[in-house]
Amino acid sequence: MVRTLQTVTQELEKLGHTVRAVTPSEFRTIPCPTYPEIRLALFPRARLAKTLDAFDPDAIHIATEGPLGQVARSLCLKRDLPFTTSYHTRFPDYVHARFRIPRGWTFALMRRFHSAAKGVMVAAPSLRHELTEHGFTNVVPWSRGVDTDTFRPGPKDALDGARPIHLYVGRVAVEKNIEAFLALPLPGTKHVVGDGPLLDTLKRKYPDVHFAGTRFGAELARSYAAADVFVFPSRTDTFGLVMLEALACGVPVAAFPVSGPLDVIDGTGVGVLDEDLGRAVEGARRISPEVCRAHALAHSWEACARQFLANLHPRSRGARG
């Protein structure tokens, strides 16, 4: 999500727009429960109100449902300012996975938060359908892109171990269902790129797996390019940008047939979706890298930014700032 927002901001600026991102780094924060690396803003209302007054935006987008997003929503409603939101994270599934709270309860909270928005931007068609089934009435499409200059085929020597090399990139956390990959009896080597609350536990449990930690930019691209198959075990991601990054590097994808993989992979010939993840991995190994790369080239960040821009609802200058 962060990478998407940062890249779209850069693309909007290239198109001549001025963007002001307001993040928790500007406020006193506390760590998010079970995610200490994610910071939650404390008492941001006064400073956020001053920021809105100073920047005087033509359009407002609220990216998350956290404390900062809640306060931004409240200020917009009080000032009669239109705003859009985006649904990046399957919070009902994540909360259920961690705390066993019924999904319906969390969906009700999410629906209330997003109901006041002029549009709720969602990446995947299958997720748009799911949200509509749960009573969301203002859902609009917002696709994703990939940097095909950074993420491109390259040498196969960036990852150690016997081939075939199977790669996972993402947070090392329970909701990513990563053990569905790590527990597979696969030939060759498994690599994990990423960090998260389960990292130390999984290092001890799976000593034969290579855990590389977090990588970015060119170093991350080299890791993708060195793999033979990209394994995406998540059942809860709303899109899965990492799949596009792997494909741009010429690496086929193996995943479950769920929202996210269905939207990126299904029917394209660049990956295999199967409820038997091991069978999906085996099938993906036979896919041509050239086919994967060609598919990724059709997804640009500029198109993503233009779609975001079209979804915004500019304020009437008669509204109170």
C-alpha positions in Angstrom: 0.0 0.0 0.0 2.8 2.4 0.9 4.7 1.7 -2.3 1.5 2.3 -4.3 0.7 5.7 -2.7 4.3 6.9 -3.0 4.5 6.0 -6.6 1.1 7.4 -7.5 2.2 10.7 -5.8 5.3 10.8 -8.0 3.2 10.2 -11.1 0.7 12.9 -10.1 3.5 15.4 -9.6 4.8 14.5 -13.1 1.3 15.4 -14.4 1.6 18.8 -12.8 -0.3 18.4 -9.6 0.8 19.3 -6.1 0.3 16.6 -3.6 0.5 16.9 0.2 0.7 13.6 2.0 -0.2 13.6 5.7 1.3 10.6 7.6 1.7 9.5 11.2 5.4 10.6 11.1 4.1 14.2 11.6 2.5 13.4 15.0 3.2 11.7 18.3 2.5 8.0 17.8 2.1 4.7 19.5 2.9 1.3 18.0 0.0 -0.6 16.5 -0.9 -3.7 18.6 0.7 -6.8 17.1 2.4 -4.5 14.5 4.9 -2.4 16.4 6.6 -1.1 13.2 3.3 0.5 12.2 2.7 3.8 14.1 -0.7 5.2 15.0 -1.1 9.0 15.4 -2.0 10.3 18.8 -4.5 13.2 19.1 -3.9 14.5 15.5 -7.0 16.6 15.2 -5.6 20.1 15.8 -2.5 19.7 13.7 -4.4 18.0 10.9 -6.9 20.9 10.9 -4.1 23.4 10.6 -2.6 21.4 7.7 -5.9 21.4 5.8 -6.2 25.2 6.3 -2.6 25.8 5.2 -2.6 23.5 2.1 -6.2 24.3 1.1 -6.6 21.2 -1.1 -8.8 21.0 -4.2 -9.5 17.3 -3.4 -9.0 15.0 -0.4 -8.2 11.3 -0.3 -8.2 9.3 2.9 -6.0 6.3 2.4 -6.5 4.3 5.6 -9.1 3.7 8.3 -6.7 4.3 11.2 -6.8 7.1 13.8 -5.5 9.7 11.3 -8.0 8.6 8.7 -10.8 8.7 11.3 -9.9 12.3 12.2 -9.6 13.3 8.6 -13.1 11.9 7.9 -14.5 13.8 10.9 -13.0 17.1 9.7 -14.3 16.6 6.2 -17.8 15.9 7.4 -17.8 18.8 9.7 -16.5 21.2 7.0 -18.8 19.7 4.3 -15.7 18.8 2.2 -16.1 15.8 -0.2 -13.5 13.1 0.0 -12.6 9.7 -1.4 -11.2 6.7 0.4 -9.5 3.5 -0.6 -9.9 -0.1 0.6 -6.4 -1.6 0.6 -6.5 -4.1 3.4 -8.9 -6.9 4.3 -9.3 -5.9 7.9 -12.2 -8.2 8.6 -10.0 -11.2 7.6 -6.9 -9.9 9.4 -8.8 -9.2 12.6 -10.5 -12.5 12.5 -7.1 -14.3 11.9 -5.5 -12.6 14.9 -8.3 -12.1 17.4 -11.2 -14.4 16.1 -13.6 -11.4 16.0 -16.5 -12.2 13.6 -15.9 -10.8 10.1 -19.4 -9.3 10.0 -18.6 -7.0 13.0 -15.5 -5.6 11.3 -17.3 -5.3 8.0 -20.0 -3.1 9.7 -17.3 -0.8 11.0 -15.6 -0.6 7.6 -18.9 0.0 5.8 -19.7 2.9 8.2 -16.2 4.5 7.7 -16.4 4.4 3.9 -20.1 5.2 3.5 -19.5 9.0 3.6 -16.9 8.9 0.8 -17.8 10.0 -2.7 -16.0 6.9 -3.9 -14.1 3.9 -2.4 -11.2 3.0 -4.6 -10.5 -0.7 -4.9 -7.9 -2.5 -7.0 -9.4 -5.9 -7.7 -12.7 -6.6 -9.5 -13.4 -9.6 -7.2 -13.0 -7.4 -4.1 -15.3 -4.7 -5.6 -17.9 -7.5 -5.9 -17.3 -8.7 -2.4 -17.7 -5.2 -0.9 -20.9 -4.7 -2.9 -22.2 -7.9 -1.4 -21.4 -6.5 2.1 -23.4 -3.3 1.5 -20.8 -0.9 0.1 -22.6 1.3 -2.5 -19.9 3.6 -3.7 -17.0 1.4 -4.9 -14.9 2.5 -7.9 -12.0 0.7 -9.7 -8.4 1.8 -9.1 -5.9 -0.5 -10.8 -2.2 -1.0 -9.9 1.0 -0.6 -11.9 4.6 -1.8 -11.9 7.9 -0.2 -12.5 9.1 -2.3 -15.5 12.4 -0.4 -15.7 13.4 -1.4 -12.1 11.7 -4.8 -12.1 13.0 -6.6 -15.2 14.7 -10.0 -16.0 18.3 -10.3 -14.8 21.0 -12.6 -13.6 20.0 -15.7 -11.7 22.9 -15.5 -9.1 21.3 -13.1 -6.5 19.8 -16.0 -4.5 21.8 -19.0 -3.1 20.8 -22.6 -3.1 19.8 -25.5 -5.3 17.3 -25.0 -8.1 14.5 -24.6 -8.6 14.3 -21.5 -6.3 10.9 -20.6 -4.9 10.5 -17.1 -3.6 8.1 -15.3 -1.3 8.2 -11.5 -0.9 6.0 -9.7 1.6 5.3 -9.3 5.3 6.1 -12.3 7.5 2.8 -12.3 9.3 0.0 -14.7 10.1 -2.5 -13.1 7.7 -0.2 -13.7 4.8 -0.6 -17.5 5.2 3.1 -17.9 4.6 3.3 -21.3 6.3 1.2 -22.7 3.4 4.4 -22.1 1.3 7.1 -22.9 3.9 5.5 -26.3 4.8 5.4 -27.5 1.1 7.7 -30.4 0.3 9.3 -28.7 -2.7 12.5 -29.6 -4.5 15.3 -27.0 -4.6 15.3 -24.0 -2.2 12.9 -21.6 -0.6 13.6 -17.9 -0.1 11.7 -15.4 1.9 12.2 -11.6 1.4 10.5 -9.5 4.0 10.1 -8.8 7.7 7.3 -9.1 10.3 6.1 -10.4 13.6 6.5 -14.1 12.7 10.1 -13.8 11.4 12.0 -15.2 14.4 9.4 -17.9 15.0 9.5 -19.1 11.4 13.3 -19.0 11.3 13.4 -21.5 14.1 10.7 -23.6 12.7 12.0 -23.8 9.1 15.8 -23.8 9.4 16.3 -24.9 5.8 14.5 -21.7 4.4 16.6 -18.7 3.5 15.3 -15.6 5.2 16.8 -12.5 3.6 15.1 -9.7 5.5 13.6 -6.7 3.7 15.0 -5.6 0.4 14.1 -2.6 -1.8 14.5 -1.2 -5.3 17.2 -2.8 -7.5 18.2 -5.3 -4.8 14.6 -6.5 -4.5 14.4 -6.7 -8.3 17.5 -8.9 -8.4 15.9 -11.2 -5.9 12.8 -11.6 -8.0 14.8 -12.2 -11.2 16.9 -14.9 -9.6 13.8 -17.0 -8.7 12.2 -19.7 -10.7 8.7 -19.4 -9.2 7.1 -16.7 -7.1 4.8 -18.2 -4.5 1.9 -16.1 -3.2 0.2 -18.0 -0.4 -2.0 -15.1 0.9 -5.8 -15.6 0.9 -6.6 -12.1 2.1 -4.6 -9.5 0.0 -6.8 -7.1 -2.0 -4.4 -7.2 -5.0 -0.9 -8.3 -4.4 1.5 -5.8 -6.2 4.3 -8.2 -5.6 2.9 -10.6 -8.2 3.2 -7.9 -10.9 6.8 -7.2 -9.7 7.7 -10.9 -10.0 6.0 -11.1 -13.5 7.9 -8.0 -14.6 11.1 -9.9 -13.7 10.0 -12.8 -15.9 9.0 -15.0 -12.9 5.7 -17.0 -13.0 3.4 -17.0 -10.1 1.8 -19.9 -8.0 -1.1 -19.0 -5.8 -4.5 -20.0 -4.4 -7.5 -19.2 -6.6 -8.7 -16.3 -4.4 -9.3 -12.5 -4.8 -6.0 -10.9 -5.8 -4.5 -13.8 -7.7 -7.7 -14.3 -9.6 -7.6 -10.6 -10.7 -3.9 -10.6 -11.6 -3.3 -14.1 -12.9 -6.5 -16.0 -13.8 -6.7 -16.7 -17.6 -3.5 -14.9 -18.4 -1.1 -17.9 -18.7 1.5 -16.2 -16.5 0.8 -18.3 -13.4 -1.1 -21.3 -12.0 -3.9 -21.0 -9.4 -4.8 -24.2 -7.4 -6.2 -25.1 -4.0 -3.2 -27.5 -4.0 -0.4 -24.9 -3.7 2.2 -27.5 -4.4 0.5 -28.4 -7.6 0.3 -24.7 -8.6 4.1 -24.4 -8.0 4.8 -27.4 -10.1 2.7 -26.0 -13.0 4.2 -22.5 -12.8 7.7 -23.8 -13.3 6.8 -24.7 -16.9 5.7 -21.2 -17.8 7.9 -19.0 -20.1 9.6 -16.0 -18.6 9.0 -14.0 -21.8 5.2 -14.5 -21.4 5.4 -13.2 -17.8 7.4 -10.1 -18.8 5.0 -9.3 -21.7 2.0 -9.4 -19.3 3.6 -7.0 -16.8 4.5 -4.5 -19.5 0.7 -3.8 -20.0 0.5 -2.3 -16.5 1.9 1.3 -16.1 1.9 3.5 -13.0 0.9 6.5 -15.1 -2.4 4.8 -16.0 -2.9 4.0 -12.3 -2.3 7.6 -11.4 -4.7 8.9 -14.1 -7.4 6.6 -12.9 -6.9 7.8 -9.3 -7.1 11.4 -10.5 -10.4 10.6 -12.3 -11.9 9.1 -9.2 -11.3 12.2 -7.0 -14.1 14.5 -6.2 -12.9 18.1 -6.2 -14.5 20.4 -3.7 -16.7 23.3 -4.5 -14.9 26.5 -3.7 -18.1 27.6 -2.1 -17.5 25.1 0.6 -16.0 26.2 3.9 -12.2 25.4 4.1 
